[in-house]
Amino acid sequence: MRSFAVGAALLAMASVGAQVPSPQNPRHQHNAGPELFTMRVVATELGNPWELTWGPDGYLWVTERSAFRVTRINPADGAKHVALTLEGVHQSVDQDGLLGMALHPDLLKGRGRDYVYLAYTHDIDPGAGVTRNLRVRRYSYDSRSQTLIAPLDVIDGLPAHDDHGGGRILFGPDATLYLTRGDHGSNWLANYCHAIRSQELPTAGEMRAHDWSKYQGKILRINLDGSIPDDNPLINGVRSHIYSYGHRNPQGLVFGPTGLLYAAEHGPSTDDEIDLIAAGMNYGWPHIAGFKDDRSYAYANWSASSPEPCATLKFSSLRPPASVPQARESSWTEPFVAPLATFFTVAEDYELGKYGTATIAPSGIDLYTSTAIPGWATSILVTGMRTGAVYRVKLSADGRSTAGAPVEYFKAATRFRDIALGPDGKRIYLSTDDHGSTMGGAGQTMNVLTNPGAILEFSYRQ
């Protein structure tokens, strides 16, 4: 075991090409929390543990994205019990495979609803090419065999791609499923010539035809049988599965005790977000990243390049060519919901090419409501993959705003993917990717991870 003055003892790691952290880059300004925790490795050799949930049996329930397993882990000794190895999953990149999992609140309560919901990508093209879709499937948990049985598809045909897949699924207090969908990495990197569809809304005819193709960059609300809830919002005159829209890549989702819904969302090169999600509302992407402040971000629409077609261009996030239309945030006049907090809003004169990207790459979030750690109730905890840290954001009494700057914990050369809280309020569990890059203590890129593919426990020390 190791003791941490959490976040305070940043790793002093040497790396080829390591850079001195720039004080202009807000993610190098480590606002470390003072609390002490003891770290313990609970389990290792997991295939990219993606979802991490505390189960009603006292076990940690995990989806392994690239191993296609649902695994129950005893937090006391790390013993693994595979409840399901899922067939038919398509996984070829870092954004697809077996993703989110939601446990029915009646699981193991003797009410005949021992259900577990999974979200995963599959290939609907039987030929050589790949056509990804995302499917939500329900399983029943057999406590005698400790396995998941009786698969039943809830909804299928949801568009998926090789980047920005979202995929977090959550059982809501209203007995519906909430599911995050990303923008497919459109307008970015290898997908830079694909148009972003986060603002596109379906027609009534498309809904009658079960055409879900415009569900990109959305948060969905789905009945347990896959149908559209009668009280879902009417958006542009049409009721669909869409609960909110204008998202880039929301990977974290959690409900607060009063029913408020929070999401964590990836920004482009700045402005990762924590959002308060409301029915029918627009969150601005791709016209807005973070706050509407014209700082660093402008919407460069590569897919609309003219007269030079996009396919002839070389992508650059810093210097789009003149043929690519660009629009400042202030030019967009439609209403949108601003984030509760960002990671991070940069200064007005911030230069990405000089000071670097200022994102944490948020994934899982949870809401801390216990009094076991003084001063933490009520806070959002969000994992940072790119920074190898967990951030705590204090909420106001009504949960509709934040109080103070994010506080950093558990800094390490790893990629924290998801988070679960022990019922005593003193133990925090984190899953880690088994590969990828993160940021060392000196701001350098680290490609060799500590504790890859693992579940870690951080126990509060009074």
C-alpha positions as CSV (number, residue, x, y, z in Angstrom):
1,M,0.0,0.0,0.0
2,R,1.0,3.6,-0.5
3,S,0.0,6.8,1.2
4,F,-0.7,9.9,-0.9
5,A,-0.8,13.5,0.0
6,V,-3.3,13.4,-2.8
7,G,-2.2,15.2,-5.8
8,A,0.5,17.0,-4.0
9,A,3.4,14.7,-4.7
10,L,3.4,14.8,-8.5
11,L,5.5,12.2,-10.2
12,A,9.0,13.3,-10.9
13,M,9.4,11.3,-14.1
14,A,12.1,11.7,-16.8
15,S,11.0,11.5,-20.4
16,V,12.6,12.2,-23.8
17,G,11.3,15.5,-24.9
18,A,9.8,16.4,-21.5
19,Q,8.7,20.0,-21.4
20,V,8.7,22.4,-18.6
21,P,5.1,23.0,-17.6
22,S,3.8,26.4,-18.9
23,P,2.1,28.5,-16.3
24,Q,-0.2,29.7,-19.0
25,N,-1.6,26.2,-19.4
26,P,-4.3,25.8,-16.7
27,R,-3.9,22.0,-16.6
28,H,-0.3,22.5,-15.3
29,Q,-1.6,24.6,-12.4
30,H,-2.1,21.7,-10.0
31,N,-4.7,22.7,-7.5
32,A,-4.0,19.6,-5.3
33,G,-6.3,18.6,-2.5
34,P,-4.8,18.2,1.0
35,E,-6.6,15.0,2.0
36,L,-4.6,11.8,2.6
37,F,-5.5,8.5,1.0
38,T,-4.0,5.0,0.9
39,M,-3.8,3.4,-2.5
40,R,-4.3,-0.4,-3.1
41,V,-4.3,-2.3,-6.3
42,V,-7.5,-4.4,-6.2
43,A,-7.2,-6.3,-9.6
44,T,-5.0,-6.3,-12.6
45,E,-4.9,-7.8,-16.1
46,L,-8.2,-6.5,-17.2
47,G,-9.0,-5.8,-20.9
48,N,-9.6,-2.1,-20.8
49,P,-12.0,-1.9,-17.9
50,W,-14.6,0.7,-19.1
51,E,-17.6,0.7,-16.8
52,L,-17.1,0.4,-13.0
53,T,-20.1,0.1,-10.8
54,W,-20.6,-0.9,-7.1
55,G,-23.1,-3.8,-7.2
56,P,-25.8,-4.6,-4.6
57,D,-23.8,-7.9,-3.8
58,G,-20.9,-5.9,-2.5
59,Y,-18.9,-6.6,-5.6
60,L,-17.5,-4.2,-8.2
61,W,-19.1,-4.9,-11.6
62,V,-16.9,-4.1,-14.6
63,T,-17.2,-4.1,-18.4
64,E,-14.0,-5.0,-20.2
65,R,-14.2,-3.0,-23.4
66,S,-11.7,-5.0,-25.4
67,A,-12.1,-8.4,-23.7
68,F,-15.9,-8.3,-24.1
69,R,-16.5,-9.5,-20.5
70,V,-18.7,-8.5,-17.6
71,T,-16.6,-9.3,-14.6
72,R,-17.5,-9.1,-10.9
73,I,-14.6,-8.3,-8.7
74,N,-14.4,-8.9,-4.9
75,P,-13.0,-5.6,-3.6
76,A,-11.5,-7.4,-0.6
77,D,-9.2,-9.8,-2.4
78,G,-9.5,-8.9,-6.1
79,A,-11.0,-12.3,-7.0
80,K,-12.6,-12.2,-10.5
81,H,-15.9,-13.8,-11.4
82,V,-16.8,-13.6,-15.1
83,A,-20.5,-13.2,-15.4
84,L,-20.6,-13.0,-19.2
85,T,-18.3,-13.2,-22.2
86,L,-20.3,-11.4,-24.9
87,E,-20.2,-12.6,-28.5
88,G,-20.8,-10.5,-31.5
89,V,-19.0,-7.4,-30.2
90,H,-17.0,-5.4,-32.8
91,Q,-13.8,-3.8,-31.4
92,S,-11.0,-2.5,-33.6
93,V,-10.1,0.9,-32.1
94,D,-10.0,2.6,-28.7
95,Q,-13.6,3.9,-28.9
96,D,-15.6,0.8,-29.6
97,G,-16.3,-2.6,-28.0
98,L,-18.2,-3.4,-24.8
99,L,-19.0,0.0,-23.2
100,G,-21.6,1.0,-20.7
101,M,-23.5,-1.0,-18.2
102,A,-26.5,-0.2,-16.0
103,L,-27.8,-2.3,-13.1
104,H,-31.5,-2.3,-12.5
105,P,-32.3,-0.9,-9.1
106,D,-34.2,-4.2,-8.2
107,L,-31.2,-6.4,-8.9
108,L,-30.9,-9.1,-6.2
109,K,-33.9,-7.8,-4.3
110,G,-36.1,-10.8,-5.1
111,R,-38.6,-8.8,-7.2
112,G,-38.0,-10.7,-10.5
113,R,-36.1,-7.9,-12.1
114,D,-32.5,-9.0,-11.9
115,Y,-31.6,-7.1,-15.0
116,V,-28.3,-5.8,-16.3
117,Y,-28.2,-3.5,-19.4
118,L,-25.2,-3.4,-21.7
119,A,-24.2,-1.0,-24.5
120,Y,-21.8,-2.3,-27.2
121,T,-20.8,-1.9,-30.8
122,H,-21.3,-4.6,-33.4
123,D,-20.7,-4.8,-37.2
124,I,-23.9,-5.0,-39.2
125,D,-22.1,-5.5,-42.5
126,P,-21.5,-9.2,-43.2
127,G,-18.9,-8.4,-45.9
128,A,-15.3,-7.2,-45.7
129,G,-16.2,-3.7,-44.7
130,V,-17.2,-2.5,-41.2
131,T,-20.5,-0.8,-40.5
132,R,-20.7,-0.1,-36.8
133,N,-23.9,0.2,-34.8
134,L,-24.5,0.4,-31.1
135,R,-26.9,-2.0,-29.4
136,V,-28.4,-1.9,-26.0
137,R,-29.1,-5.4,-24.6
138,R,-30.7,-6.6,-21.4
139,Y,-29.5,-9.7,-19.5
140,S,-30.9,-11.4,-16.4
141,Y,-28.5,-12.2,-13.6
142,D,-28.7,-15.8,-12.4
143,S,-27.4,-15.7,-8.8
144,R,-27.0,-19.5,-8.6
145,S,-24.6,-19.7,-11.6
146,Q,-23.4,-16.1,-11.1
147,T,-23.8,-15.5,-14.8
148,L,-25.8,-13.2,-17.1
149,I,-28.4,-15.1,-19.1
150,A,-31.5,-14.6,-21.3
151,P,-30.3,-11.8,-23.6
152,L,-33.0,-9.4,-24.9
153,D,-32.2,-6.6,-27.3
154,V,-33.7,-3.3,-26.1
155,I,-32.7,-1.1,-29.1
156,D,-30.4,-1.5,-32.0
157,G,-29.3,0.4,-35.1
158,L,-27.9,3.3,-33.2
159,P,-25.2,4.9,-35.3
160,A,-21.6,4.3,-34.2
161,H,-18.1,5.0,-35.6
162,D,-14.4,4.7,-34.8
163,D,-14.1,7.8,-32.6
164,H,-16.1,9.8,-30.0
165,G,-18.5,7.0,-29.3
166,G,-20.0,8.1,-25.9
167,G,-21.6,4.9,-24.8
168,R,-22.3,5.6,-21.1
169,I,-25.7,4.1,-20.0
170,L,-27.5,5.0,-16.8
171,F,-30.7,3.7,-15.2
172,G,-32.7,6.8,-14.3
173,P,-34.9,7.4,-11.2
174,D,-37.8,7.6,-13.7
175,A,-37.2,3.9,-14.7
176,T,-35.9,4.8,-18.2
177,L,-32.4,4.4,-19.7
178,Y,-30.2,7.4,-20.4
179,L,-27.5,6.8,-23.1
180,T,-24.7,9.1,-24.3
181,R,-23.8,9.3,-28.0
182,G,-20.8,11.1,-29.4
183,D,-20.3,13.0,-32.7
184,H,-18.2,10.2,-34.2
185,G,-15.1,12.3,-34.2
186,S,-16.4,14.3,-37.1
187,N,-14.4,17.3,-38.2
188,W,-11.4,15.9,-36.3
189,L,-8.3,14.0,-37.0
190,A,-9.0,11.1,-39.4
191,N,-12.6,12.0,-39.7
192,Y,-12.1,15.7,-40.4
193,C,-14.1,15.6,-43.7
194,H,-17.2,14.2,-42.0
195,A,-19.8,16.8,-41.1
196,I,-20.7,17.1,-37.5
197,R,-24.4,16.2,-36.9
198,S,-24.8,17.2,-33.3
199,Q,-27.2,19.9,-34.3
200,E,-29.2,17.8,-36.7
201,L,-32.7,16.7,-35.5
202,P,-34.8,13.9,-36.9
203,T,-38.1,14.3,-38.7
204,A,-41.4,12.6,-37.8
205,G,-41.0,10.4,-40.8
206,E,-37.6,9.3,-39.8
207,M,-39.0,8.3,-36.4
208,R,-41.8,6.3,-37.9
209,A,-39.1,4.5,-40.0
210,H,-36.9,3.9,-36.9
211,D,-34.2,5.9,-38.6
212,W,-31.8,6.8,-35.7
213,S,-29.1,8.2,-38.0
214,K,-29.3,11.7,-36.5
215,Y,-28.7,10.5,-32.9
216,Q,-25.1,11.6,-33.1
217,G,-23.9,14.1,-30.5
218,K,-27.0,13.5,-28.3
219,I,-28.0,12.1,-24.9
220,L,-30.9,9.7,-25.4
221,R,-33.8,8.7,-23.0
222,I,-35.2,5.3,-23.8
223,N,-38.0,3.2,-22.4
224,L,-37.0,-0.2,-21.0
225,D,-38.5,-1.8,-24.1
226,G,-36.6,0.5,-26.5
227,S,-39.5,2.7,-27.3
228,I,-39.7,6.5,-27.1
229,P,-41.0,7.8,-23.8
230,D,-44.3,9.7,-24.2
231,D,-42.9,12.5,-22.0
232,N,-39.7,12.9,-23.9
233,P,-39.2,16.5,-25.1
234,L,-40.7,17.8,-28.3
235,I,-37.7,19.2,-30.2
236,N,-38.4,21.1,-33.4
237,G,-41.9,19.6,-33.2
238,V,-40.7,16.0,-33.1
239,R,-40.6,13.5,-30.2
240,S,-37.8,11.1,-30.4
241,H,-35.3,9.3,-28.1
242,I,-33.3,12.5,-28.0
243,Y,-33.3,14.1,-24.5
244,S,-30.6,16.7,-25.2
245,Y,-28.4,17.6,-28.2
246,G,-25.4,19.7,-29.3
247,H,-22.9,17.4,-27.6
248,R,-19.3,16.4,-28.7
249,N,-18.5,13.3,-26.7
250,P,-20.2,12.8,-23.4
251,Q,-18.7,9.8,-21.5
252,G,-19.8,10.5,-18.0
253,L,-23.4,10.5,-16.7
254,V,-24.8,10.6,-13.1
255,F,-28.0,11.6,-11.3
256,G,-27.9,13.7,-8.2
257,P,-30.1,12.9,-5.1
258,T,-32.8,15.4,-6.2
259,G,-33.0,14.1,-9.8
260,L,-30.6,16.5,-11.5
261,L,-28.6,14.9,-14.3
262,Y,-25.0,15.7,-14.8
263,A,-22.7,14.8,-17.8
264,A,-18.9,15.0,-18.4
265,E,-18.0,15.9,-22.0
266,H,-14.8,16.1,-24.1
267,G,-13.9,19.4,-25.5
268,P,-11.7,19.9,-28.6
269,S,-8.3,21.3,-27.4
270,T,-9.7,23.2,-24.4
271,D,-13.0,23.3,-22.6
272,D,-13.9,19.8,-21.4
273,E,-17.2,20.3,-19.7
274,I,-19.4,19.3,-16.8
275,D,-23.0,20.0,-17.8
276,L,-26.3,20.1,-16.1
277,I,-28.5,18.2,-18.5
278,A,-32.1,19.4,-19.0
279,A,-34.8,18.0,-21.3
280,G,-34.9,19.4,-24.8
281,M,-31.9,21.7,-24.4
282,N,-29.1,22.5,-26.8
283,Y,-25.5,22.4,-25.5
284,G,-23.9,24.3,-28.4
285,W,-21.5,21.9,-30.1
286,P,-19.9,22.5,-32.6
287,H,-20.6,26.2,-32.6
288,I,-19.7,26.6,-28.9
289,A,-17.0,24.8,-26.9
290,G,-17.3,25.6,-23.2
291,F,-18.5,29.1,-22.6
292,K,-19.4,31.5,-25.4
293,D,-16.3,33.6,-24.9
294,D,-14.3,33.4,-28.2
295,R,-11.3,32.1,-26.3
296,S,-9.1,29.7,-28.3
297,Y,-11.9,27.9,-30.1
298,A,-13.5,28.8,-33.4
299,Y,-15.6,26.4,-35.5
300,A,-13.6,25.4,-38.5
301,N,-16.0,23.4,-40.7
302,W,-13.7,21.2,-42.8
303,S,-16.5,19.3,-44.5
304,A,-17.7,22.6,-46.1
305,S,-14.3,23.5,-47.6
306,S,-14.6,25.4,-50.9
307,P,-13.5,25.6,-53.6
308,E,-10.9,23.1,-52.5
309,P,-12.7,19.9,-51.4
310,C,-11.9,18.7,-47.9
311,A,-10.3,15.4,-49.1
312,T,-7.5,17.3,-50.8
313,L,-6.5,19.1,-47.6
314,K,-4.2,18.1,-44.8
315,F,-5.9,18.4,-41.4
316,S,-4.5,20.9,-38.8
317,S,-6.3,21.8,-35.6
318,L,-4.2,24.9,-35.3
319,R,-4.1,26.4,-38.9
320,P,-7.1,25.5,-41.1
321,P,-6.6,26.7,-44.7
322,A,-8.5,29.6,-46.1
323,S,-11.0,27.3,-47.9
324,V,-12.3,26.0,-44.6
325,P,-15.1,28.3,-43.2
326,Q,-14.5,29.5,-39.7
327,A,-16.9,31.0,-37.3
328,R,-16.2,32.5,-33.8
329,E,-18.5,31.5,-31.0
330,S,-20.0,35.0,-30.7
331,S,-21.3,34.7,-34.3
332,W,-23.8,31.9,-33.2
333,T,-27.0,33.4,-31.9
334,E,-29.1,30.3,-31.1
335,P,-29.8,29.6,-27.4
336,F,-27.7,27.0,-25.7
337,V,-26.9,25.8,-22.1
338,A,-23.5,26.9,-20.8
339,P,-21.5,24.4,-18.8
340,L,-21.3,24.3,-15.0
341,A,-17.5,24.1,-15.2
342,T,-14.8,23.6,-17.8
343,F,-11.4,21.9,-17.9
344,F,-10.2,24.4,-18.8
345,T,-11.2,27.9,-19.9
346,V,-8.0,29.5,-21.1
347,A,-7.0,33.2,-21.1
348,E,-8.1,35.5,-24.0
349,D,-4.6,35.6,-25.5
350,Y,-4.0,31.8,-25.1
351,E,-1.9,30.3,-28.0
352,L,-2.6,26.5,-28.4
353,G,0.5,26.1,-30.6
354,K,2.7,27.7,-27.9
355,Y,1.2,26.5,-24.6
356,G,-0.4,23.2,-25.6
357,T,-3.9,21.7,-25.3
358,A,-5.7,22.3,-22.0
359,T,-7.9,19.3,-21.6
360,I,-8.2,16.4,-19.1
361,A,-10.1,14.0,-21.4
362,P,-12.9,13.3,-18.9
363,S,-14.7,10.0,-18.8
364,G,-16.5,8.6,-15.8
365,I,-18.2,10.8,-13.2
366,D,-19.9,10.1,-9.9
367,L,-21.5,12.3,-7.3
368,Y,-20.1,12.3,-3.7
369,T,-22.8,12.9,-1.1
370,S,-21.4,11.3,2.0
371,T,-20.1,13.2,5.0
372,A,-17.3,10.6,5.5
373,I,-14.7,12.9,3.9
374,P,-15.2,16.4,5.5
375,G,-16.2,19.1,3.1
376,W,-16.7,16.8,0.1
377,A,-20.5,16.7,0.1
378,T,-21.9,17.5,-2.4
379,S,-19.2,17.2,-5.2
380,I,-18.9,15.8,-8.6
381,L,-15.8,13.6,-9.1
382,V,-14.6,13.2,-12.7
383,T,-11.8,11.1,-14.1
384,G,-9.1,12.6,-16.3
385,M,-7.5,10.2,-18.8
386,R,-5.1,12.7,-20.4
387,T,-3.9,14.1,-17.1
388,G,-3.9,11.0,-15.0
389,A,-5.9,12.6,-12.2
390,V,-9.4,12.8,-10.6
391,Y,-11.0,16.2,-10.2
392,R,-13.5,17.2,-7.5
393,V,-15.9,20.0,-8.3
394,K,-18.0,21.3,-5.4
395,L,-21.7,22.0,-6.2
396,S,-23.8,24.7,-4.7
397,A,-26.6,23.8,-2.3
398,D,-29.2,23.5,-5.0
399,G,-26.8,21.6,-7.4
400,R,-27.3,24.0,-10.2
401,S,-23.9,25.7,-10.1
402,T,-20.4,25.1,-8.9
403,A,-18.4,26.6,-6.0
404,G,-14.7,27.1,-6.6
405,A,-12.1,25.7,-8.9
406,P,-11.7,22.0,-9.6
407,V,-9.4,20.2,-7.1
408,E,-7.0,17.6,-8.3
409,Y,-6.4,14.1,-6.7
410,F,-4.5,10.9,-7.3
411,K,-2.1,12.2,-9.9
412,A,-0.2,9.4,-11.6
413,A,1.0,8.3,-15.0
414,T,-2.1,6.4,-15.8
415,R,-5.5,6.9,-17.6
416,F,-8.4,6.9,-15.2
417,R,-11.4,5.6,-17.1
418,D,-14.3,5.3,-14.6
419,I,-15.1,5.7,-10.9
420,A,-17.2,4.1,-8.3
421,L,-17.8,5.0,-4.7
422,G,-17.8,2.5,-1.8
423,P,-20.9,2.6,0.4
424,D,-18.9,3.8,3.4
425,G,-18.0,7.0,1.6
426,K,-14.3,6.4,2.5
427,R,-13.3,4.3,-0.5
428,I,-13.0,5.4,-4.1
429,Y,-12.5,2.9,-6.8
430,L,-11.0,3.7,-10.2
431,S,-10.5,1.7,-13.4
432,T,-7.6,2.3,-15.7
433,D,-7.0,1.9,-19.4
434,D,-4.5,-0.8,-20.4
435,H,-2.7,1.4,-22.9
436,G,-2.6,4.9,-24.3
437,S,-0.9,8.2,-23.4
438,T,-1.2,10.4,-20.4
439,M,0.6,13.4,-18.8
440,G,3.5,13.1,-16.4
441,G,4.0,15.4,-13.4
442,A,6.2,17.8,-15.5
443,G,3.6,18.1,-18.3
444,Q,5.3,15.6,-20.6
445,T,3.6,12.9,-22.6
446,M,3.8,9.4,-21.0
447,N,3.2,6.3,-23.1
448,V,4.2,3.7,-20.5
449,L,1.4,3.6,-17.9
450,T,1.5,2.6,-14.3
451,N,-1.1,0.1,-13.2
452,P,-2.6,-0.5,-16.6
453,G,-5.8,-2.4,-17.0
454,A,-6.5,-2.3,-13.3
455,I,-8.9,-1.5,-10.5
456,L,-7.4,0.7,-7.8
457,E,-8.8,1.6,-4.4
458,F,-8.1,4.9,-2.6
459,S,-9.1,4.8,1.0
460,Y,-9.5,8.1,3.0
461,R,-7.2,8.4,6.0
462,Q,-8.6,10.5,8.8
